[in-house]
């Protein structure tokens, strides 16, 4: 399960996003990646995902993965207008 805890709040759009991500878990493990839903903003339609694992260190791989994830999520959950990545593997303090 991702960052969001399953409860009555996540049965809506966030629950459907998490369900769509869960369907991709076997494919993500091939790339040694994990993707978690951090948040979904209803008013803007932006889903924020955390990318962890080997794919997050390669910019091209991460971009390709995010584009594929976005396409899948937008087909599965029409409320999504954009997917953004929060890369938790990279250090935040320089």
N, C-alpha and C positions, 0 to 999 in steps of 0.2 A: 504494500500500500504506500502511497505517496505521503507527502507532508500533511495533506488534509486528513483529518480523522473522519471516518464514516459516521454520520449522525443525521438527524433530520434535515440539517441545512444542506448537506451534500447530495441529497437525493435528486436535486434538480439538475441544472446545467453542469455544476461541478462534478456531480456524481457520474453524469454521462461522459464528461471529459476523462475522468479517471478510468471509467470502463473502457473507453477507446484506447487509452494508454496501456491498460492491462492486457489488451489483445495483442499488443506489439512486444510485450516482454520477452518472448522467446527470440525474436529477431534482434532485440537490443543486447541480449546476452552474447550473441555471436560476436558483436563488436566490443564486448566488455564494457557496455555503457548502461547507465541507469538514467531514466528520465522521470522526474516527479513533478506533479502539478503543485505549484506554490500558491497561485491565486488566479481567480478569474474576475475581471472587472465587467460587470453587467452593462454599464453605461457605454463603455468604449468597445466592448467585445474582445478585449485583449486577454489572452491566456499567458501567464508567466510560468515557464518551466525551468527546473533546475536540471542541468546536464552534469552527470558525474561519470568518471571512469576514463578509459583510454581514449575515447573519441573526443573528449573535451580538450585534449592537448594538441590536437591537429586541427587547425583552423578550417581547412577544406572539408575534413570529415565532419566536423561539427556543423558547418553550414549545410552540407548535403543532408545530414541527418535531420537538422531542424526543418529544412524545406520539405523533406518527406513526411516528417511528423506533422507539420502544419497542414499539408495537403490531406493527410488521413484525418486529422482532427476536424478540419473544416468540412469534410464530407460527412463525418459522423455527427458533428454538433454544429448545425448551421448558425448558431448564435455567435460563434467565434469569427471575428474579423481579422485577427492578427495573432501570431504566436511569437513571443519574445523569450530569449534564453537568459537565464541567470546562471553563470558558470561558477559553481562552488568549488571547483578544483584549483582555480587560479588564485594566488594570494591577493588579498585586498589591500594590504599595507605594503607600500613599495620600499 
